[in-house]
Amino acid sequence: MSNLLTVSPSPHAKGKETVSGLMYGVLIALVPAFLCSLWFFGIGALMTTLLSVLFCVATEWAVTKFILKQTPHITDGSAIVTGVLLAFNLPSNINPGIILVGAIVAIGVAKLTFGGLGNNPFNPALVARVFLLISFGEQMTGKWPLPIESRTSWLDAVTGATPLSHDMLGKVELSDMLFGGVSGSLGEVAALALIIGGIYMIWRKIITWHIPVAIIATVLVFTSIVYVCDPENAVNPLYHILGGGLLLGAIFMATDYVTSPMSDSGKIIYGIGIGLITVLIRNWGGYPEGMSFAILLMNALVPIINKKFKPKRFGEVKIK
């Protein structure tokens, strides 16, 4: 009897992808943006990114080992990805203590509190960013380091305004926003670098096009409507696409496997919701940037979206 074949419940399909493979694929896609941040912000970008990754990995190891009493799995790359994304949402001259707080919130609260990788309902890096935005408003929304001029300094970098601030709208060249040279968080400095990373992930089938395209198209359509209705006070829609954290959020954060819908139709609905909320906050809210809040709000609706838009079951045959 011991030699009998034991068959587990279906489905039996098995893919070649692993968690670590996907995570390191995302890291490869982030390389162009990281290199741009190094070029424009120098030592500040390097130190902020290294500290963020170090604090996130250390938090995951310590909480898993000493609080949860489990075996740490820090080599799967998930904590590293969270660390890089957290850094990309921060200015290059941020205080190391604030980075540490962000790492603890991202890993210890937003991820491990809910059971670890695969169980968190909200994107950990975005939870940390919003927490830091509320707790350390001046450091997170004040003067941003100026590209090039801040390369040789870290905590005392020369500062200026972000392109989405009201006093800078329309004064920044779109080419600078595309190729780099504007103030902002590390991951916002060059839109083209983020686009290259997104194309790589779609080509590698790490993500699909549905969420990024739905977000960008929604923002483009609704900001165009606002621009046509009030051209004197509204902003060129391309500023909304290339400026701030829209591309970073649309490509790298809204597409998180755990916190985004499973079906293609659900992903499109999810992306439209993120784009619409972002436009509402940017035009009529209290913050020039709304991407983080929009993604987190739609993260909360993912269970409902999954229930309404269910993916086709493996092996399902539609009977006419």
LUMVO-55327 format. One record per residue (C-alpha): x, y, z. Coordinates in steps of 0.25 Angstrom, whole numbers, plus 5000, padded with zeros to 4 digits. Each point is the difference from the previous one (the first is absolute). Layout:
N
XYZ/...
//
This chain:
320
500050005000/501250095003/500450004985/498650054995/500050134993/499450125008/499350104992/499850145005/498850084997/500050084986/500550084994/501449944997/500650114991/501450045005/500850124995/501450034999/499950135008/500450015014/499950115011/501450035000/500150004984/498850104999/500650095011/501450014994/499350024987/499450135006/501350045005/500649994986/498950094995/500350105011/501550014996/499850114989/499250095010/501149975011/501150044991/499350134996/499850035015/501549985002/500450094988/499150115005/500049995015/501449935002/500349965014/498750035006/499349914991/501049895003/499950015015/498550015000/499849884992/501049925007/499550035014/498649984996/500349864994/500949975013/498950045009/498949924993/500849884999/500450015015/498650035005/499549874992/501149925006/499850055014/498549995001/499949874993/501149935009/499750075014/498650045000/499349904990/501049895004/500149954986/501149984990/500450134992/499949994985/500750134997/500749944987/498750004993/500250154996/498750055004/500550085012/501150064990/498950044990/499250075011/501350075005/500350054986/498650054998/499950075013/501350074997/499450044986/498950075008/501050085008/500850124997/501549985000/500350095012/499049935009/500549975015/500549865002/499149995012/498750034992/500549894990/500149905012/498650035004/499549984986/500649874999/499449955013/498650054996/500249934986/500549875005/499649995014/498650054999/499550004986/500649874996/500349905012/498850045008/499149944990/500849874999/501250044991/500249994985/498749974992/499050045012/500250155001/498850084994/500750134998/501350034993/501150015011/500850114994/498850084997/499549985015/501350055005/500150124990/498650055004/500349985015/501350084998/499250104992/499150025012/501049995011/501150084994/499350094991/501150114999/501149904996/499149934990/499450124993/500950115003/501250044991/500549894991/501549984996/500450064987/500549914990/501550014996/500250115011/499849905011/500949894995/501150025009/499250025013/499049925007/499250055013/500450154996/499649994985/499650134993/498550004999/498850054990/498649974997/499449884994/499450014986/498649975005/500050125010/499150124996/501250094999/500749914990/498949954991/500250044986/501550055003/500649864998/500449954986/499349874996/501349954995/500650025014/498949925006/500249894990/501549995000/500350055014/500450135006/498950035009/499850015015/499249885007/500249875006/501049904995/499149924992/499350124993/501350074994/499949944986/498749954994/500749934989/500849915009/498749955007/499449984986/501249914996/499849925013/498549984997/500349954986/501049905005/499049955010/498949984990/501049944990/500449905011/498649985004/500250045014/498850104999/498950024989/499750134993/498650015006/500350085013/501050104995/499350034987/498650015007/500650105010/500850084990/498850014990/499050045011/500950115005/500350054986/498550004997/499550075012/501150105001/499850034985/498550035003/500450095012/501050074991/499050034989/499050055010/501050095007/501250024992/500550125008/500149935013/500149864996/501349934997/500549934987/499549855002/501449964996/500550065013/499149915008/500549884993/501550035000/500050075014/500049965014/499949855003/498949964990/500949914991/500749945012/498749975007/499349954987/501249914995/500649955013/499150025012/498549984995/500449874993/500549935013/499549864998/499449995014/499250135001/499550014986/498849924993/500249864994/499250024987/500350094988/498750075000/500150025015/501450064998/499450104990/498950045010/501150015011/500950094991/498850094996/499750025015/501450035003/500150104989/498750075003/500350025015/501450054996/499450114991/499050045011/501150015010/501050084991/498950104995/499150025013/500749935011/501050055011/501249944994/500750024986/500249855000/498949905001/500649874995/500349935013/498650035006/499349954987/500849875000/499749975015/498550034998/499949914988/500849895008/498950005010/499049974989/500849894993/499249895008/498750064994/500650014986/500549855001/498649965004/499350074989/501049974989/500549865002/501149944991/499649884991/500349875008/501149914995/499449904991/498650075000/499249974987/498950094997/498749934996/499150074989/
//
